[in-house]
Amino acid sequence: MHLPVPGGAPRIACRDLPFEHLLLPGVHLFDPTRGLDERGSLVVRDGVIVALGAISEPPPGATVLSEVAGCHVFPGFVDMHTHLRTPGQEYKEDLESAGRAAAAGGFVMVTGMANTDPVVDSGPLATWVLDQAESRAAVAVAHVGAVSKGSRGGSLAELRELVDAGVVALSDDGRPLEDMDLLLAALRYLRITRRPLLLHLEDLTLSTDAAMHEGAWSARLGLRGVSGAAEAGPMARDLEVLRVVMAEESARDAGRAGAGGAPAPRLHFQHLSTEAAVRLLRAAKADGLPVTAEVTPHNLVFTDERVASFEQSCKVNPPLRSERDRAAVAAALAEGIIDCVATDHAPHASHEKEVPFEDAPSGTIGLETAFAAIYGGLVASGGLTLERLIDALSAAPCRCLGIDPPRLEVGAPADLCAVDLTEEWTVGVADLHSKSRNSAFLGERVQGRVRLTVVRGARRFERGRP
């Protein structure tokens, strides 16, 4: 017996463009999920990959993109944590500008968070946002629905409506889910929807008024800090609630004498930043719990020392942590304990960020710089393999969300990017396609430059081409 899935598959929306017939000649084809690592060419036609490998002559009628020769071609990147700011805060970002920023960073899909104004906590609003994406967004857009009404943590949102509208996951991101009874109810319901629950980990009694990580640098700078316990404490509590649900389902399935029920609920931890959280995640996975996790580019390469500049774009939540914490999350990503990279792209207008550091809102943008920051910061130095980085940016987010990943394969949808791994560049304002400029990477020297992004068989970004 298999329980029906309310709402069916998630809805993924994108502005359609006419299919292009493209030849990418002399590139390095690289898809770790398929074991593909070879030089060759790739042909796109009618929205799909129609040939890859050794191609002796250009196909008749194909546009030859000779400028990407020598680049690595990867399955397109997928961001499962993007603040699109639609509806209600389009002065910070909108679906068009976010799509441009994503394409410039090699992303073929982004996942919008629900903490907008108004909060996406009902089916009609989720449908409206996805309809807007279908007419405006340059890359594919999935969306998350709120777990609680207004993301206030008081009562469950209209989960059935949201799932029927096609949300890909549920989350109150931006706010922690503090009510354990609400978490328990959400996990029990989401078990039959096959949607993951994405959790923002933060103990507000510890983090209120904090401006950075609590440590030597917060003491030196005279800023109130927040301890790593504000992340690890809620995580330990949430894992215990998940164990309760798993025990319930184990007993129920045993009572059905082997009849197949719904799959286990999936719990995903957002933007992990501490060594203590990594320990908890490692133990949970060793126990077989259905948990996944993400880490941001800025928490992988920066530490709290960077706050000494008082650059407001370095005020993020969770904060930039100690070197010990940074090394722990980087090692966990390399090992696969942390599943994927997510940008937590959080645009803010200049007038909001250009205030005293303590008063600035938390968040940095990251779509345009994610690959280059991690490739230059970790892969080029030997701290992370290219295989693991591409998996963490492409297939792994899709596994966490339960959707099909991009892939380099004949017959697969043409969702890919071409990257020059040798190019080093300094991030400047001109490199940002977002409406906002609050990038923690401005002025940073990075390596790896996206040259081309193809989504659904059409160029959505080509460096040097309007």
N, C-alpha and C positions, 0 to 999 in steps of 0.2 A: 504494500500500500504506500503510495507517495502522495503527500499532501499537496494540494494546488498552491501555486505561488501567486499571491495577490499582486496584481499590477504587471506581472510578467517581467521582461527584461528592462533594464534601465534605458532611458531615452538619452541619446547623445546627438546634439544638434550642431549644425555648422552651415555657414553660408555656402551654397553651391556655386562653383565657377565652372565654365566649360572645360571638359577634359582636354588635356594637352598630350601631344605625342612627343616624348622627350627621350633623348639619349644622353646618358652620363658616361662618357668614355674614360677609360684608363683610371678607374677609381679603385680604392681598397674596400672591398665589400666585407662588412664586419657585423655579424649577428651572433652573439654568444649562445643564445638559446637554441640555435640551429647548428652550432659548431662551424659557422661560416667565417672564414678568415682567409681571403684570397684576393688577388688583383684581378680585375676584369672590367666589364661594363654592365650597365643596367638600362633597360628600356621600359618606359611607362607608356601605356596607351589605354584609352577607355577606362581610366580610373584605377587600373591594376598594374602590377608588375608583370610584364609579358616575357621578359628574358633577362637573365643575368649570367655573368661569366664571360667566356671568350666569345666575342662578336666580331666577325671579320670585316663587315661592311655596315655603314650606317643604314638603318631601315629607311626606305623611301618615305619622304614627308616628315621625318622626325626633326625636331629642333635639337641641334647638337650643342650641349652645354659644355664646351671645351674648357671654360674657366674653372670647372670643378675637377679637372683631371689632376690626379695625385692626391685628392682629398680622400678621407675616410667617409664611407656612406654607412650610416647606422639606421636601424629602425627608429622612427620618430620618438621623441621623448614625451612622457606623460607626467603631468603635475597633478597630484591628488590633493593639493592644498593651495588654492588660489583665492585671494579676495578680489572679486570682480567689481565690487561696490555698486552693482546694479541689483535691485532698485535703490534709489534714494540718495546715493552719494556719488553721482556721476561726475561731480567736479573733481574728484580724486582719480577716478578711473571709470571706463565704461567698456562695453563688450567689444567695441571696435578697437580701442587703444590697447586693451589687454590682449586681444588677438594679435595685434601687430607686435607687441612686446614678446608674446609667446613664440610666434613664428621666428622672430629675430634670434631667439635663443635655442632654436631647433625643436621646440615643442609642437606636437601635432594635436595635443588635447590638454585641456585644463579642467579642473574640477572646482566649481565655485562654492564658496562657503555660504552658510545661511544667515550669518550675522550682518544683514543689510538693514535698511531702514525703509519700509518695514521688514521685519524678519521673515524669511521664507519658511513659514510654519503651516502653510495650507496648500492643498492641491492646486487651486486656481492660480495662486501666485507663482508656484513652481512652474506651472504650464506657461504662464506669461513670460517668465524669464527665459525659458527654453525656446519659446516662439521668437523672442527677440534675438536670441543667439542664432537661430536658424536663418534670420535675415541679415545679421550684421557681423557675426564673428568669423574671423579669418581662419581660425582653427576650431576643431571640435570642442564642444563644451558639454560636460556632464555637470550635474548640480546636486548639492547636498541639501536635505531638508532638516529643519530644527527638530531636536528631540522633544523639547518642551515648548509650550506656548510662549511666544515672544522671547524664547531662550532665557526665560526668567527662572526656570527650575522648579516651578510650582506644580504644574500638571502636564501630562503628555500632550504633545501637539497632535494634529490630525494625521497620525502615522499612515493609516490606510489611504487617505486622500493623497498624501505625498508619494507613497509607493505607487499608487495607480497613475499618478502624474509622471512617473518615470525617474524619480530621484535615485541616485546611485548609492547613496549612503545616508545616514542620519548623524547629526552632530550639533552640539551647542557651542562649537568652537568660538573662542574668544571669552567664554565663560566656562568654569568647571561645572560638572554635574555633581552637585554636593549631596542631593537627596538619594540615599541608598535604596529606598523603596522605589523611587522613580527609576533608578538604574536597573533594579531587578525587574520591574514591569517592562521596561524597554527591551531588555535582553530576552525575556520570555516571548514578547511579541515578534521581535525581529528574527527570531529563529525560523519562523515560517515564511518570512518575506525574502530570506536569503540576501539581506542587505547588511553590511557591516555597520557597527556603531563606532564612530571616531571620537575619541575622548581627549579633551584638553585637560592636562593635569596641572592643577594649581590649588594650593591651600591658601585661600584669601586671607586667613588670619595671620599668615606669615608674610605674605607678599604685599599687603596694603602699604602704599606710600614708598615701596622700594623702587629704586631707580636702576639697580644693577645687581650683579652677583655679590653675595656676602663673602668677603675674603680680604686678603691683604690690600688689594687695590681699592676696595670700597672704603677701607679705613684710611688709606692714604689720601683719597680724594674727598673724604668727608661726605660721602653719599650713603644713604640708607640702602643696605643690601638685603637680598633674599637668599636664604640657604637652599641647598639642594634638597633638603627635606620637604620643601613645598611641592616638589615634583614626585619624589619617591613615596612620600606618605600616602597621598591619594592613589597612587598606582598600586601599592600593596593592598589597600582597602578594596579597590575595584577588582583586583584579581581574586580576592576572597568571595566577592559577590558572584563572579563568573564561576568559581568552583561550586557554589551553591546551585546555580542553574544547571551546570553540567551533571551534578549528582542527581538532581531531580530528573533530568532527561534520561540518565542511565537507568534509574529505577523504573521510569515509565516504559522505556523500551524493553526492559527485561520482563515487565508485566505483559507486554504484547507478544510474548513468545517468539521473538525474532522478527516480527513484522517491521519493515523499514519505516521509520518516521522521518521527520524533517531533519536537516543537517544541524549541527551544533551552531549556536550563535557565534558570530565573529566579532572580536574586540580589537580595535586598532588604536594604538597610542600615538598621539601626534607630537611632533617636534621634541623628541627626547634630547636631553642635554647634559645628563649627569651620570657619573660612574655608578651611583647607587641604583638609578633606574635601569641601567644595563644589567646589573646583577639580578634584579627582580625579573627582568625580561628573560634572561638566560635560564633562570630556574623555572619560570612558567613554561617555556618551550620544552625544557627537559621533561617536565611533567605531562606534556602532550596537550596543553591548553591551546585552544584556537585563537592565538594572539599574533598580531603583527605590529610593526612600528616603523616610524619614519624619523629622519634627521634632516636638518636644514643645511644648506651650503655654509651659511655664516657660522653656525655652531661647529661645523667640521674644520674650519680653517682659522677662525679668530678666537681670541681669548679676552677676558675682562680687562687685560692691560690696554686694549684698544680704546676703552672708554676714557683713558687719560686725555685724549684729544677733546673730550666733551663734544664730539660730533654727534648731533642728535639722531642721525640715521643708525648709530650704533646702539641706540636704546631699543631693545627688542624684548619680546616675551615668548618663551623663557629667555633670560638674559645670556649674554656671552659669559661663558663659565671659565673656570680655572684651566690651566694647561693639562692638569690631570684628568679633568672631566672631558676636555676636548680630545685628548688621546684615547680615552676609553670609548667614546662614541665612534671615533674614526676606526678603531680596532674592531668594534662590534659591527660596523658596516662592512668592513673588509671580510669578516668572518661569516656574514650573513645573519647574525643574530638580530641586528637592525635590518629590516627588509629593503627599504627604499629611501631615496632622497626626495624630499618635497620642499618647494621653495618657501612656503608661507608668504608668498608675494603680498605685501600689505602696503598699498599706496596711501600716502597722506599728502595733502597740499602743503606748499611751502609755508604759508602763514600758520599752519598748525605745528609744523616741526621746528620752525625758526623761533623758538622760545627758550628760556632756560632749560637745561638738560632735564631736570627733575620734572618739569611741567609738560614736556613733549610727549605725545602719544607714542606707544610702542609700535615698532614695525619697520621693516625695510623691504624695498622691492627686490626681486631676484630672478625674474624670468630670463632677462637678457644675458645674465652673467653666470647662471648656475653651472653650466658645463665647464666653462673656462676657469671659474674659480676653483672647482674641485680638481680638474685635470692639472692645472698648474700647481695647485697647492698640495695635492696628494699623489696623483698618478705619476707626474713627471719626476717626483722625488722618490718614488718607489714604495710609498706607503699604501697604495691601493692599485689593483690591477685594472687595466682598461676593460677587461671582460666584466669585472664586478661593477664598475661604474656604469657601463652601458645597461647592464641588467637592472641596476638600481634606479636608473632614470627612465627605463622603457617598459620591460616586461614585469618587473616586480611591483610597481604601482598597480598594474592591471590585475595581478594575482591578488593583491590586497583588496581590490574593489570587486573582484569576481567578474571581470570583463575580458574580452579577447584582446591580446596585445598586438601592437604593430610587429611586423616581421618582414624580413627580406626573403621572399619566396615567390616563385612564379605562381600567379593566380591570386596572390594576396593583395589587399587594397594598397595603393601607392601612398603610404604615409611614412615619410623618411626624411632624413636630413643629411647634408654633406658638410663635413668639418675639416678645416685645415689644422691639423694637430701641431704644426710647427710654428704657426704665427703667434708671436707674443705681442700683447697690446696693453695699453693703459686705459682703463675705463674712464670715459669722459661723458659729459652731459649729452653730446651728440650721438652717443651709442645707445641712449635710452629711448625707447619708443613708447613707454608708459606716459600717461598724463602727468604723473608725479616724478619727482627727482630724488626721493629719499632713499638712495642706494648706499649701503654701507661699503660698497666696493668702488665708489668714485675715487679716482686717483690710484687705485690698486693695479699693480702689474699682474696680468693673468696670461694664460696660454691656452690656445685652441680657439679658432674663430669659425663660427657658423657661416657658411657661404650660401647655403640653399636649404629651404624647407618646402617640401611637397606634401600637401594634404589632399586626400581624396582625388589624386591624379592631376592636381594643378599647383603651379608655383604660388605659394603664399608669402615667401620671402626669398629674395635673391640679392645678395650684397652688391651694391652699385647700380641696382635696377629699381626705378621708382615703383 
